[in-house]
């Protein structure tokens, strides 16, 4: 069974925490923002689109590592 490496997990944590931190920093209200991986994931998808697809700065795996789905080579 495949698993992410410690380095890949650290990268995922880094990206998700950076997005959450940004959300909290730019929040114009005094209302606390709760951790919500669904919201974080939607923002991550937009960032991936820009960094990977539009600006060609990195690969999708380098930006946010993931395991390949079954049947992929």
N, C-alpha and C positions, 0 to 999 in steps of 0.2 A: 504494500500500500504506500503510495506516495504521500509525502508531507512537505510542507513548507520548511525551509531552513530557518534557523534562528535569525539570521540576517534578513531574510524575507519578511518574517513576522515583525521584526524591528522596523523595517521600512513601512509596512502597513500601519503599524502603531504611530509612527512618526507622521505620516500623511494624515491619518484620521485625527490625531491630536492637534496638528497644525490647523486643519480646517475648523475644528471646534474652537480653538483659541481665536482664530480670525473672526468667527461668528460672534464670540463674546466681546471682542475688542471693538468691532464696528457696530455693535448693537446700540442704536440711538436711545433706547429706553432704559429705565431702571429695572425692568423685569428680567429675572434670571432666566437664562436659556439652559434647559436640561439637555443632557447627552441624548442624542437620538441618531442612531446609526443610519436610519433611513434618510434623514435630512442630510447627514454628512455624506452618505453615498451619492445622493443626487448632485451635491456640489462637487464631489470627487469626479463624477462622470463628466461634468462640464470642464473641469480642469484637465482631465485626461484628453478630452476632445481638442483642447487648445494646445497642450504640451506635445501630444503625440500626433494627432491628425492634422492640425492646421499649421503649427510651427515646426514640426518635425525635429523637436529638441531631444527626444528620447523614445524608447520603445514603451509599449504598454506594460510589459513585464518589469522594466526598470522603474517606471513611474509607480506602479502598484502591483507587486508580484501576486500571482494567483496560480492555482493548479489547473493544468489543462483538463478539459472534460474528457470523459471516457470516449475512446474512438479517435481522438485527435492524436496526431503524430508530433 
